[in-house]
Amino acid sequence: MSDTSSAGSPGPTQQLYFTDIDLPVVLEGCPELLPILRRVMPFWPVRMAEGTSDACIRVAPSASGKYRVSYETDGKAPSEWNAVNAVCEIIADLAWERLRSDETLFCLHGAAVVFAGRLVIFPNDHRAGKSTLTAVLGHQGRTIFGDDVLPIAIAPDGTIEGIATGVLPRIRLPVPPSFSPAFQTWAARNAAPGNAQYKYLDVPGLAAHGARLPIGAIVRLERKEAQTPMIRPLSAGEAFESVVDRNFARSHHTARILRTFDSLATQVRLASLVYDSAEEAAELLAREFLSWDTPPATVDLSFDRSAQPAEDGAEGPAYDPGQRYIRADGLTETTIDGQQYVADGDGRGLFRLNPGARIIWAVLEEPASGPEVAEIVSTVFPAEDPARIADDCARTVHDFLNNALIVPAA
């Protein structure tokens, strides 16, 4: 289906209330976008009404013949798009609005495909080809949970589950000539909407909106020209950094974020897929994930901690070289592959401690002032300049204090 990139004649104002989202999408005089939305989001239940109201996103014809998209809840400046790109914007904004409507969800930038009853997730690495690989897997009959966004929930028994978006996968055009004639023909003849830049694709195994399955593996993608597909090890630390960096749900207490993604990175299968041909990579993945030999990943969130981070308030106490400090109460810590992470007790920050900071952190298990910390660290590094050590220690202690990781000792 081609896109003419122009808005139609004015029509009624339509409010589209999607399941799981509090505020509607409002189409002001552009009813021609509705069938495209329905086609691209076939499993999203939607209730329609006419008139105007508060909206999460608002779309109207523009003077240029395109569509003006106004983002009502995140403060972004309005933008103008053709029909298919306007629909892309609506879908992206709905992902954010779904988080605003359900603050218990995490959400990853990444794709998710079903293998043997669990999800293999592909975190979003720039130009790594996750969307095209997802489309190829869909063409081969795999069930697709999403090609760009994956909401994540914690089941009552602690199982970490991915939630299907119910949105068709999308590829960037043109399809590279290296793809097989079968895939090229299928993509060209696919009846889903598209334009000169993007093409949505009907796939036989699109999961219904809201379907849930446990996460079985994290696979980092690395495109490399002329590379025969191969699976390489992925460390728990790399996996943790990958999913934490791509989680855009910010309302969680950081202790919840730390515990959840620590569990993912240490309990699921981890791999790095280096490849050139997405079709060959899909065949390798099918052989690699035939079954699962461990239970689904779970997390214990029964600790006594508010689900929501504290509001930002006044600045903490100023650093005083004469004051002794000690670690604050209520912190959450974990070490993955030798890398130490700390979440503050207020739930606002998640910190990775570099090797120097880890030494200072160890000292502050007992009360110590900045100069006392520097004196201890100098005994560990006797060849280093004491003045530089003192400066580094003062700066690090100040950072710990500013981020509520330490407090003045009694």
N, C-alpha and C positions, 0 to 999 in steps of 0.2 A: 504494500500500500504506500503510495507516494504522498508527499506533503506539499501543498501549494504555498505554505508559509504566509498565508493571508487570512485575516479574520473575516468571518461572514457578516451578514446583515444583522443589525441589532435584534435581540430576542429578549425573553424574560430573564430576570435575575433568579438564578437557581442556587439553592443551598444544598450541599451534599454532605450528609452526616454519615461518616464512616464509622464502622464498629471499632471500639477501643480508643476513639479519639473524641475529645470533648467538644472542640470547636469545629464548625463546618468549613469546607472549601466553598467559596462563593464565586460563581461564574456570572459576571454581569454582562448580559447581552452577547454571550458566545456559546450557545447551546451545542454548536458543532464539536466542541471539545469533549462533551459528555460521552459520545460513543467511542472516542479514542481512549478515554480513561477506563471505560468499562472493558474495552478490548485488552488493554494492558494489565488491568487489575481484575481478572475475571472472578476471583474468589473473595473479593472484599465485599461483604454485605454493605449496602449503602441505602440510606433513607433520604428521599428528596423532598424539598419544600421550596416554595417561592417566596420572594421578598428579600430584604436585607437584614443582616444581623452582624454581631461580632464574628470574626473569621480568623482562622489560622493563616490562610492565604487567600488572596483575592485576585481574580483575573478578569480583564476587560479588554475589548478591542482598543488598539492605539491608533493615533493619527497616521502612523507609518504603514498601516495595513497589517501589522503583526499583533501581538498580545502583550499588554502591560501586566506584569506580575508584581503584586504588592505583598510584601511579607509582613503580616500584621503582628506577629508575636516575638520576632527576634531582632527587629530594628534595622534589618538590611535595607539598603536603598532599592527602590523599584527597578525592574529590568524589563527588557523587551525581547520576545522570542517568537519564533514561528510555532506552529501548532504542536508538533511533536516535542520540541524543546520546552515549550510551556508545560506540557504534561510531565516531562522529566523533572522540571522544577517543582511541580505539585507533589510528585512522589517523594522527592528528596525532603521537602518540607514536612510531609506527613510522617516521615521517619522521626524527625525531631519532635513533632507534635505528639506522637505516640509516647515518647519518653516523658513529655510534660504531663500527659494524662495518666501515666502509670509510673511512678517514681521508684517502683520495685525492680524495674527492668534495667539490665545493662544493655549496651548496644555496640557492636563492633562494625567497623568498616571492613568488610570482607565478604567472601562468598561461602556458601555451604551446600554440599551435595551429599546425598545418602549413599552409604556403602554398608551392606550387610546390617541394616537396621540402625546405624548410628551416623552422625554427621562428621564428615571431614571438612574442616574449615580452612579456607585459604585467605590469610590476612592480606589486606590491601597494600601491596608494595607497588610503587609507581612504575607503570609500564611493564609489569611482570606478566600481564596477560590473563588475570584471573577471570575477567568477564568472558573472554573468548574461550578459555578452557572450560568454563561452566557451560557455555553454549554447546560446545562439542560434546561434553558429557550428557547434556540434555538431549542432543541429537541421537546419542547412542542409547537413550532410554533410561538414563539415571534420573532419580527424583531430585528436583531442584528446590531447595529451601530459599535461596536468594543469591543474587550475583553481585550485590554491592553492600548490603546492610544485613546484619543478623542480630535481631533482638535475642537476649539471653535472660532466662529466668531460673530461679532456684525452686525446684519442686518441694512439696512438704517433707519428703524424705531426704532432702539435701542434694538430690541429683541435679547436676548442671545441665540445663536443656536449651537447645536452640529453638527458635520459633519461626515458622515459615512466614515469609512476607506476602505470598500470594501474588507476586508481581513477575511478569515475564522477564527472562534474561534479555540483555541488550548488548549488541556488539557495535564496535566502531567500524565505519565503512571507509574505504572499500575493504572487502575481505581479501587478505593477501593471496597472491596467485599460488603460493606454496601449498594451500589447502587442497584437499582431494576434490575431484570433480563432483563427487556425491555431496560433500558438504557445501560446495559453492552453489550447486543447483538447488539444494534444499533451502539455503539462506535466501537465494534470489527469488524463489517461488513462494517463500513463506508469506502468508497472508496478513501477518501482524503489521502494525503501523511502523513507518520509518520515514526518514528524509535523507538528504545527501550526507549527513554526518553520522546518524545512528540508525540502527534497525533493531526493533524488538522482534523476538522470535517465539512463535508458538512451539512449545516442547511437549512431548506426550506425557511427561512425568512431573508437571508442575505441582508442588505440594499445595494443599488448600491453605488459605490464610488462617493462621493460628495453630496449625499442626505443630506438635512438639516431639522432639527426639533427643536423646542424650548425645553429647559431643564425644566422638571417639578419637579424633586425631586433629592435630594442628600441622599443616603443611605449608612451609614458606616456599614461594615460587621465585625462581631465578631464571630469567630468559638469557640464553647464551647462544649466539649464532653457531650453526652447524653442530650443536651439541646433541648427541644421542641421549635420550632421556635416562636419567639415573637418579636414584635416591641416595641422599647423603644424610648423615646424622645431624640432628638439630638438638642443641643442648637445651636443658630446662631454662637456663638463664636467657638464652636467645628467644625461646618461645614466650617466656613471661614478658620480656620487653616488647615483643611483637604485639601481643594482645593488649597489654596495658596501654601502649602508645596509641592503639587504634580503638580504644573504648571511648566513646563520646557521650556516655551517660555521666553527667557531672554532679548529680544530686545525691549520690551515695556517700555515706560515711566512708572515708578512705580505708578504714579497717575492713569494711565489707569488700571493697575493691581488692585490697591486698590478699585477703583470705581466699576470695573466689578465684582470682587469676593465678595465685600460688597453687591452688588445688588443680586447676586446669593444666598448668605447665608441668606438674609433677605426677599427674595420674593418667593423662591420655598419651597416646602414641605420638611421637614427634618425628618430623622428617623435613628435609629440604629437598625440593624437586628442582633439578637443573635440567633445562630442556630447550629445544628450539621449536619442534613441531608439537602443537597442542593435541593433534590427533594421536601421535605416538605416545605423548605423555598420558593421555586418557587411558590408553591400553595398559600402560605400566601401572597406573593407579588401580585399575580393575584387578590386576594380579596381586598388587601389594595389600589391598584391603578386602580380602575374601572373607575374613572372620575376625573376631575379637577374642583375645585370650585373657582379658582382665575385666573386672566389673566397671560399670560406668563411673565417671568422676563424680565425687560428692564433696560438699563443703559443709562444715559445721558453723552455722551463724547463730548459735544459741548463746553466744557471749553477751554480757550485759553492756550493750552499747546502743545508743540511739541510732535509728536507721538514717537519720538526716544529719548532715554536718551542721555545726554551729554557725550562726550568722557572723560575718566579719564584724568585729567591734573595734574598740580603741586599740592603739598600739600597746604592745607589752612593755614590761619594764626595760629601761635603758641598761645597756651592759656596763657593769662596774668592775674594774680590775680587782678591787678589794673585796668583792662579794664572792662567796662560794656558791657554786651551782651544783645541781644534781638532776638526774633524769626525772622527767615529769611522770605522774601516774597515768594509767590508762592507755599507754602506748601499745601498738601492735607491731611485732618484729618478725621477720623471717629472713633466712639465708638460702639463696638458690645459686648453686654452682659457685660458691664462695663469695657471692655478691650479697651484701646486706641491705635490706630495705626496712624503713621505719614509717609507720603511719601515726600521725599525732593523735592525741586523745580527743580533740575537738572534731576530728573528721574532715579537716580542710586540706591537708597536705599529705602527699606520699613522697618519701625521700629515699634516694639511693646514696649510700655512703661510699665515697671513694676511699682508697686505702689509708690515706692520712686521717680522714675524718673518722674512720673506724677505730683507729688507735685512741683518738681523743674521746670518742664515744665510750670506749672501754674504761678509760680513766674516770669518766663522769658517772660510773656506777656508784662511786662514793663521792661525797662533797669535795669540791676542789674549785679554787679560783683560776682565772685565766693564767696568771703567772705560775701557779702550782702545776697546772696542766703542762705548760711549756717546760718546766723543770723536769717533769717525768719523761716527756717526749724526748728531751735532749739526751737523756740517758740511753734511750733506744737508738738514737742517731748521733753518736758522739762526734762524728766527723763533719756534721752539718753546722752552719753558722747559727749560733744561739739566738742572735737578733732576728734572723729570718724565721726560725722556729717560733719565737715569741710572737712575731707578727701573724704568722699563719694560725697559731693557736687562738689568739685573741679574735681574729676574724671568724674562725670556725665556731668558737663558743658564742660569739655574737649572733651568728646565723642560727645556731641551735636555739638560742633564747628567742630570737625574733620569730621563729617558726614553732614555738611552744613545745619544743622537744625537751627542754630543760627548764627548771624553775629555780629561783633563789632558795638555797638550803636554809633550814631553820637555824 
